[in-house]
Amino acid sequence: MMPRGLALTVAAVLLSVNAWAGMRVHQLRCEYLSNPIGVESKQPRLSWRLASEERGQRQSAYQVLVASSASELQKNVGDLWDSGKVASDQSLNVPYAGRDLRSAMRCWWKVRVWDAAGEAGAWSEPAFWEMGLLEEADWQARWIRAPDALDPSVEPDPAPLLRTTFRIDKPVAKARLYVCGLGYHEFYLNGEKVGDQVLSPVFTRYDKRCCYVVHDVTSQFRAGANAAGAILGNGWYNQHVRDVWQFHRAPWRDRPKLRCQIVIEFADGTRQIIASGPEWRVTHGPIRFDAVRNGETYDARFEKPGWATNDYDDANWLRAVLAEAPRGELVCELMPPVRVVRTLKPVRITEIGGGRQVVDFGQNIAGWVRLRVSGPAGTEVKLTYGERLREDGSVSQQYLDKHVKSGQFQTDRYTLGGNGNETWEPRFTYHGFRYVEVAGYPGKLDAEAIQGRVAHTDFPQAGEFRCSSELVNRIVECASWSYRGNFQGRPTDCPHREKNGWSGDAVMAAEQAMYQWHNVPAYEQWLRSFRDVQKPNGQLPLIIPTGAWGYDYRGEVQPPRDAAILVIPWYLYLYHGDRRVLEDNFEAMKAWVNFCGTRARDHIVDEGIGDHSPAGAVTETALTSTAFYFQGADLLARIARVLGRDEDALRYESLARQIKAAYQQRFYRGNGRYGEGTQTAQACTIGLGLWQEKDRENVIARLVEDLEARDRHLATGNLGTKYLFRALSQNGHAELAYQVATRRTCPGYGYWIERGATTLWEWWTDDSPSLNHGRWADIVAWFYQELPGLRADPQHPGFKHFIVHPRLLGDLTWVEAWHDSVHGRVESVWRRDDDRLSMTVLAPANTTATVHVPARSREVVTLDGQPPEKIEGVRFLRFANGRAVYEIGSGRYRFLTQP
C-alpha cells in the first residue's frame, strides 16, 4: 500500500499534469520571488518552470516579453524588452536585457517556449515585478525620532508612537508605502496594521546598510481624512542591554528612528506623497521596555485607543525631531519577512504554587505567547520563558542567561488596563522556549488564554522526506524545527541565549536547507552582511552581523566557520543554479582565502575554535583549520572555473595543492591515521579530499575501527559530524553510517529522541547548554542523498540534471522524498517487499537524470513491463556494483527489480 503522503503527492501531480496537453509554462519568478515589489537590480533575473505529461519533454527555445503595462503585454508587445526567439533550454535566471528601468516602475512579463519538437507553446499567464527606490533623490521623506527624554521617569525610553494625518480626495489607482523603522517597526494606516510581517526590518550592519520594506497599500485608504502611524522598537539597532558580544557598544547604535513615504497615484494620473518629517506628532506608548534578549514590558494603562486613526486628538503630543540618518546605505529588503507562521495550544498547564502556572507547549519553538486576560487595572502578569523545568516544576533558565549582563532574560511583563477582555502579545522581541512560567495571572489558564506563536522567516517549503523508520522521521522533524526557529531574517545559533549569526552553525546546516526550503533571497541578503563586516584585509568575524566582537576570538582566522563565505554561495549555485551569488561574492571570497594565507605558516593554520562540542577525543585545531583552509582554496578554484576566471583558477588550484602537501607532511602519522586518528580528523580528511588515494583503504579502516571501538557511536563535534556519514557511505560503509545515525544511546541523534527532544541540541549530552541548535542538521541532507538518493550534479546545477542513487539500509522497507527544485519537482520513492523492489523517479520537464537501480543483474529490471532500454527516452549506461544505471528524460518512471 502506498504511504498516504506519497499518494497525495502523486494525486496532485497527476491532477496538474492532466490539466494541459503539450508543455506549459508556469510559476514565473523574478529574483526567485513571485511578483516582487522593491526590486533594485538593473538586470533582474527571470525564471519559469515547465510542466508536461510527456516523457522526455524539454525546452528548445524561449521568448520573453516585458512591457510597461498589462495592456501592452496582452497585445504581445514587449515595449521594454522582447528577447526574440532564443535557441536555448535556459529557464532559470535569464537576465533582463531591455530598456533602462526607473524607480517604482512596474514591469509586466510573460514567456513562451518551444518544445523538443520545435513546436511553439502558448504564452504563460502574465507576471510582474516592481522596482524599488533606486536613488537617494527618490526619497522625500526625512529621518525622524522622538525628542530626548520623552518620558524621563523611564530608562530607556518607552517605544514611541508617531503619527500624521492627510486627505485623499480622488480615486486611488495605486499606492506604495516605503518604510524603514529602526530597529523594528510596525506601521499603521487608518488604525489597521500594514502587512503581516513581524520583527521588521531584517538585522544588518546598520552603519553599512539598512533595509526598507515596500508595501502595496492601494486598498487601505478612504475618501477624506486619513491617518498614518508607526511604533518603533529598539531591536538590534539600539541594543541597550549589556552582553558579552558588545552589541551595546555597536558603532551604529542610536535611538529608534523612522523614514517613510507613501506614494499615491490617482486615477487621473496625478500623485501625492506623504513623507515623514518634523510635522509628525509623537508620544510614548504602552511598550515601556523592549530588548531582543530580555523581553518586553507592556502597560495597557498607557494605551492610546485609536491613536492611528484620523479622528484621534493628538493635540498633547509633541512634534517629532529630525534625526541623523544612519550611515548605512538604504536598500530594499527583498526576501520573505519574518511572520507568525503557526499558533500552538498548550499540551499541559500545571499549577506550581505561589500564584504560578507553568505552560508546556510540547514543542521547543522560537516566538512568544499570546495572552488573553481580564482583571483589575494595574495587575501585572509575568511570563518567564525557558527550555527546561526545575525539579519543583518551575521554568529553568539554567545555561541560557549567562551572556546577558543586565536586566532579566527572556521575560515579558503585561500590566492590565482593566478594560474587560484584553489580548496581548509582544512586538519587538522573541524567545526560544518550550515552557512558560506565568505569575500573577488573575484566574486559571486554559488553552484559549495562552497560546504559543511560532515566528521565523517565512520561506516556502521545498522538500519533504519520509521513511518507514519513525526514528529517522523524528530526527528530520527535529532538524526542521531547529532550522526554522533559528532563521530570524538570518541564520542564528540558538533562539534564546545568543540569537547570533554564527557562520559556523549556519554553514553546517545550509545543505539541509537547500533540500527543504526555498531560501535563496534570505541567504543572498545575509551574504551581503558578510561583505559589510569583512575588513579590508579579508578578515571575517565569527558572528554576522557584528558590531565589533568575533574578529580575534581564539585567533584572527577561523577557517571552518569563515569558509561560509564560499560554501553557502556554492550551495546556492549547486542546488538552485544561482550563478550571480558567486559573482557578487567572488572578490570577498578571494580576500578571505588570501587573509588565511597571511595567518598560515608553511600553509598550516594553527588557530581557531576547532571541532566544537565533540562527543569524544578532541581534534587538534591546526588540523581542522588547515583542512578548511584547503577547502576554501579548492572551492575558490572551482568557482573561478565556473565564472571563467581561469587565471584565478590556476592560482588557487596551485595553492590548494600546496596546502594539501603541507597537510600530508604535518598531520599524516602513517597506516592511514591523521593527527591522533580521531573521527573528526579521519572524516574531514576524507570528506575534504585531503587523503592520498594509495592510502584510501587504511584511512577508512582507521575510522571504522574507532567507530567499532565505541560501539558504533559517533565521537565528532560540529565539524566532523558533517563529513562522518558521507565518508562512510561513499566508501563502502553505508550500512555502518546508517547504524551510527540511528543509535539510540548517548552520544547520538537517537539518544536525543529517546530523551524527548523536539529540536536538535547544542551538545550530545544531557547537560547541553541549549536544546535548540541547527549545527547538526546536515544529517537530513545525508538522508536525502543516501536513502532516496537525490543528489545534485555540479556540472548541471539546480537539478537541471540530477542523480538518483538510493541505498537500501537497515530495516527500512520504504522511503519517499521530493524536492521542489528551481526546475520543478524531483522525486525518488522506493518500496521493498520481500525480494521485490519498486522504485519511482520523477524528473520535471526540461531536466534529465541518471538513475541507479539496485539489481542482482541487468535482466531483472523492468520499466512499464519491458526492459528499460527498450523504452523511448531511456538509455542504459552500465551495470556495476549491483546497480543498473540508466539516463532518463523528464517524466515519471516506475522500475521493478530484484535487489
TINURO-727393 format. One record per residue (C-alpha): z, x negated, y. Coordinates in steps of 0.001 Angstrom, whole numbers, plus 500000, padded with zeros to 6 digits. Layout:
! residues N
ZXY...
! end
This chain:
! residues 899
500000500000500000499074498621503427502055497864505749502444500550508392501953498176511373498707496892509944497466500380509148497938501399512770496166498254513934493205498870511627493014502516512661492984501580516329490233499031515783488112501423513744488555504187516290487451501938519139484613500421517112483135503778516169483030504901519796479805502995520509476716501552518940475485498038519594477626495764521740479866496956524548481281495029527492484887495886528322488189494507529663486804492842532761489248490324534211489391488256537382491729485257537189492983486691533874494140489884535647492810493433535760491677494445539279493933491949541079494643492070544794495571488922546673493051486504545121492825483310547155490347481246545142486958480988546868485388480949543388487353483448541325486895483208537562485388486286535905485794487153532237484919490002529909485162490902526256482573492199523857483003494719521087480634495675518303480764497289514872478035494952513640478869491734511880477563488543513375477024490030516805477061487692519793476048487435523405472774485612524065472703486132527844474604487845530640474172489126534169476950489587536717476630491740539821479172491520542637478912493967545532480727494648548768481105498343547941481290500614544935478199502479546140476088499316546258477246498337542791476400501803541473472825501206542655472815497950540633472723495893543814474739492688543958474728492067547693477456489434547298476168487844544100473568488558541471473745485884538808470426486968537353469934486750533612471788483658532394470937482464528896474487481708527765477141483033525422479863482310528001482063485322528633485171483516529818485955482176533284482486482407534785482984481187538382481823483438541196478895481749542956477872484172545677478340484635549411481461483356551161484459485614550716486647486810553565490321487655553791491281491056552376487716491971551328487255493940548118484594492768545693483195495213543131481631493788539996480171494613536621478441492859533745475728493487531215474870491300528254472033490717525835472929490711522145471942488331519356468537490003519028467859489684522751468393493389523459470000494258526799473071496460526693474419498939529216476296497880532310480062497735531960482354500028533861482991498600537357485974496452538192487128494825541403489171492092542903490521491866546411491043488745548452494384487770549955495011486420553432493133483140553355494040481705556761497234481493558792495326483196561615495128486324559439498858486829559919500005488722562988503490489052561509506280486729562598509260485469560630512437487396561473516036487449560279519410488925561112521319487490564092524005484916563408527301486254562081526096489822561722529485490588560165531972487777560992534506489226558539532343488401555519531215484952554363528389484558553514526645487338555439526025490616553624522440491373552672520677492521555849518699495734556244515661495521558536513511498430559727510876499656562147509036502915562864505397503662563681502967506573563889499938507485561790497643509978563499494426509656561456493478509913557772494212506670555934491391505212553822493141502034552659496437500276553349497903496991552175501367495529552532501595491737552642505238490700552397507369487625551851511111488184551948513155485093551157514965484549548900514477488014547320513445491290548906512909494961548347510536496795550687510580500493551542508149502926553162509471506309554241512546505881552107510703505002548891510710501543547352507300499878547310506309498720543832508400498374540697508948494626540806512423493055540965513684489568541887510637489137544116509054486793545114508929484066542485511118480966542961509139477997544314509831474716546074510098476584549381509536473574551611506195473084549851505091476615549042506343480177549479504790483255547900503901486548549480503195489705547491500432492261548105500877495994547502498451498883547695500361501377549847497466503702550694499250506798549396502690506134550888502110507297554469502439510677556114500930512117559247503049511412562314506182509266562297506667506698559525509257504041558767509258500686557009512287498715555892513397495756553822516557494475552152516911490708551857518845488801549214519762485120549077518025484300545805517213480636545289516256480223548946519866480413550113521796479350547020525107479034548851527358478622545804528105475031544769526698473943541418526125470654539614522369470833540281522940470698544038520878473762544958523381474440547720522051471232549295518367472033548777516187470771551660514695474244552155517980476152552234518235478709555048519371482245555684517246485107554325514159485911556377511190488262556342507497488136557167505419491217556519502462493127557790500952496441556849497199496628557418495954500229557604492253501067557587491435504591558720488638506842557568486882506430560932486614502647560452489415501634562822492566499894561712496210499421562653498616496578561851502376496968561645503862493478561701507368492076561561508674490871564912511687490885567223511304494603567908512512495341564361516099496517564019518716495018561696522217495637560387524282494717557361524215496936554294526340497672551235525444494453549366528402492398550580527727489327548408524870488155546235524307484876544412521960484320541498524517482710539180527618484529540406526564488150540697526526490916543266529245492774545152528283496237546391530416498522548542528959502032548663531103502822551700528678500712553750525598502623552635523280503901555346521762507085553870518120507453554891518048504041556578514373503506555678513168506937556847511601507783560194514336510159561375517216507711560850519102506856564059519225503070564378520481503008567974523548500973566978521522498418565031520833495012566538517437493541567224516105491083564699515726487495565880512758485242565363513287482816562505511945479353561898509142479522559374509722477848556016507981474504555836506048475531552751502528476940552729502398480726552358500291481704549323499840484833547251501891485378544105499015486182541747500838486815538488502702489645536777506029490211538540509498490458537066510145494072536120512758496079534286510852496447531041513389498226528873516675500117529081519213499771526261522048502109525401525336500687524106525827500424520370529608500298520805532194500848523556535752499640522928538931500150524952540997496946525021543894497953527277544752497305530876542116499763532050539356497652530489536477498729528274534002496407526524530412497479526062528282495970523276524523496400523660523804494927520231521254492521521681521511489380523804519411490107526893518592488944530392519124491514533123522070493621534259523621497058533772523027500370535473526269502175536185526866505891536666530283506746538054532247509218540165535679508862541669537680508267544836536212506186547635537377502578547518537723502445543721536391499084542515534647498651539176534404495067537976531692494061535490532028490739533649529049489636531549529052487318528536527610486486525120530854486308523153534145488106522709537588486557522570539957487302519723541569490046521830538188491758522243537678490815525892534481489180527128534469485394526980532583483171529395533521480045527471530909477293527776528998479228530431530698478753533785531492475028533888528469474118536012529179476656538763531738475125541106532706478066543316533035481810543007533175483990539939530488483634537309528258486454536025530425489111537647529321492214539545531618494441541582530946498005542673533124499882545134532688503651545086531667505581548161533414508718546911530336510929547259530200512558543851527975511120541155526935507586542048524313505456540290524047501729540956522536498541539622522349495089541262519187493976543060519390490250543666520995488707540595520548488723536847522715487746533905522451486620530295524679488727528062525261490970525112528698492236526174530030493615529459533724493989530193534296496896532571537549497039534525538631499778536901536162502421535733537622505849536557537266507519533187535848506816529770532462505143529492529715506620527361526075505843526666524933507655529799527453505976532102526373502406531416523041501064530202521529497617529826518499496840531984516216494214530441514263492254533066511724489462532793508216488543533889506134491452532677503361489631530830501387491707528283501825491191524582499139489038522986500128488892519347502262490160516510503451488620513241504961490412510265505505489493506637507382490578503535510390488372504403512807490168506682514479486836507398511239485417508803510665488625510761514144488349512281513528484716513288510320485793515032512130488640516761514948486368517957512430483862519307510587486642521127513770487866522813514665484304523816511259483568525274511079486754527316514666486570528553514027483021529661510956483801531733512024484950535169508945484004537180509132480632535438510425479449532058514146478664532008516552477112529552519031479987529468519509483190531475523235482745532114524730479285532634521858477446534302518735479556534863516915476251535428513278475475534756513856472660532265510399471343531442511560470085528044512703473511526854509542475088528245507124472742526526508847473209523165508426476999523425504976477069525003502846477099521859504679480143520546503923481833523862500201481140523516500117483328520398502407486107521560501960486625525317499228486790527954500971484488530382498303482201531849498801483197535531502562482616535342502120479176533779499495478259536367501945479315539073504703477160537543502392474161537227501831474304540985505564473712541275505132470541539185502709469280541795505067470385544570508029468402543213506133465344541996506920462256544037504052460110545411504728457546542671504182460207539980507836460790539066508875464279537974512346465845537781513871467447534721514056470926536250511237472586538163511561473707540909514383471465542071515962470641545400516749467031544552518518466938541183516937465640537988514835462678539088517247460000537899519312461616535160519648459038532346516644457199533687513801457729536106511317458879533495511730461482530738508507461365528679509419464069526125510087466523528959507827465365531760504873465451529363504858469188530051502535468367532964499906467551530311500930469576527269501148473012528883497733472722530626496303471527527312497694474573525504496267476841528217492895475213527610493143475244523819494368478812523393492945480511526483489926478394527385491384477565530803489413474516531953490351474866535624494024474252534878493018470845533532491031470120536681493782471308539017496440469151537376494428466096536365495497463848539241499141464843538718498782464038535022497365460606535809500092459913538335502796460728535800501307458619532991500894455750535428504519456141536510505599455914532876503737452618532761505815451264535632509008452098533711507793450641530415508359447083529241505619445879526959504664449570526616508142450578525411510045453182527463513766452690526931515287455561528945515628459325528873517680462083527304516111461758523858516287464249521000518722466801522393521175468665520138520259467035516806521729468569513686522122465150512070521730461482512884520857460577516471517424459061517051517246456129519452515961457173522856513441454332523105511622455639520032511233459215521246510461458241524845507793455762523765506345458285521310505911460871524049504588458261526487501911457685523850501318461447523650500794461521527417498231458710527391496430460066524325496287463625525652495186462441529089492277460611527474491247463777525613491496465860528771489390463301530622486711463681527912486756467459528317486291467075532076483549464466531721485657461743533311484502459030530949485904456087532897489371457615532845488948458478529181488171454873528262491117453603530298493687455901528722492275455569525217492870451844525610496388452458526935497166454769524004496069452073521545498304449538523252501307451861523198500712452604519517500570448904518685503810448269520604505430451241518868504491449843515466505843446426516318509117447705517780510049450599515508508412450137512102511005448958509563508772448826506512508393451073503484507354453981505696510534454028507784510521454223511586513660453373513519516642454471511477514424456807509500515861459985510979513961463208510506513052463181514181511779459584514025509623460336510990508395463741512177507470462592515699505717459524514336503647461738512043503121464638514423502064462494517376499740460307515301501690457059515616501681456024511991499205453801510231497006455554507688497791452994504988501471453973505177500904457742505072502459458379501671505525456250502380506148457792505807506029461299504372508144460233501401510958458992503652511002462332505499511068464293502239513865462092500866516049462765503883515495466498503594516293466497499893519428464427500517520545467130502958519871469943500502516667470814502413518388471260505765516849470027508966518693467377510965516484467385514046517064468102517719514670469861520068512014467110519905511917466567516173512062470227515201508672470979516755506984468318514624509045468558511439507370471600509921503806470536510739504433467021509466505391468525506117502876471364505784499893469306506887500728466506504462501185468254501157504686469696501539504142473195502933506491474770500383509294472421501376508663473207505049508990476925504332512251476404502448513676474386505356512580477094507812514338479829505835517585478033504940520478480456505395523224477832505694524018475556508613522042473967510138519006476229510154517319479294511580518520481449508715522119480476509443521807481931512929520510485180511455523370485265508964525773484848511884524308487906513614522131486131516164519727488263518178518308485293520092517957481581519362520964479390520096521201476135522046522862474247519186522639474735515440526423475162515103528894477945515918530226476105518973526828476318520680527346476499524453524548479039524760523391481776522411520048482267524160517753479243524368513998479157523845513717475488522908513486476208519173510833478942519410507970476746518226508783477806514669506920481037515491503748479087516305504155477361512939504454480728511206501180481892512843499389478670511998500544478306508415501301481720506879498356483833508084496704480540509033495460481467512536494538478224514279492661477419517471489826474884517398489943472242520181486150471958520061485792475680520829488819476678522953490052480208523475489292481169519842485551481035520542485526479516517078488764479583515139490176478645511755491886480860509186493808478727506695496610480800505111499304479443502825500951481439500056504523480199500303507883481106498851508251484643497578506025486136500285503901488999498994502124489896502229501552488532505727499814490137508700499197488667512120496942489342515061496326487544518303494650489181521281492566486179522297490572485911525510487503486822523431489129489737521628491461490403518734491574487917515884493400488921512754494453487498509415496070489574506699496727488806503071498463490615500244499336489202496837499543491478493804500210489627490546497282487216490208495061489011492710494855488292496406493207490399499080492535488675502363491180490345505511489881488463508546488790489967511858486645487965514276485711489603517607482142489828518850480742486591520254483007484416518076482815482659514722485437481440512275485952479038509413487855480806506629489715479032503816490153481446500896492747480405498274490947480475494917491012478999491435487302478457491721484424479434493936483293482022491396486418484238491608485891485045495303484089488262496270483267489970499550482060493571499566481874493280495754479489490321495880479688486554496095480364485919499820477379483594500280475069486492499421476339488471502415474274488078505567476054486008508182478396484286505702477805480635504891479537478768502057480696475340503209482611473769500331485247474181497642488168471777497951491916471685497328491975475123495757490111476816498594486637478221499021485618477610502618483183479848504499481850480202508007481589483772509269480300485511512355482064488338514119483244491392512204485821492414509614485727490741506198487832491560503136487845488882500482489184489431496968490217486370494990492447484854492343494509482046493911
! end
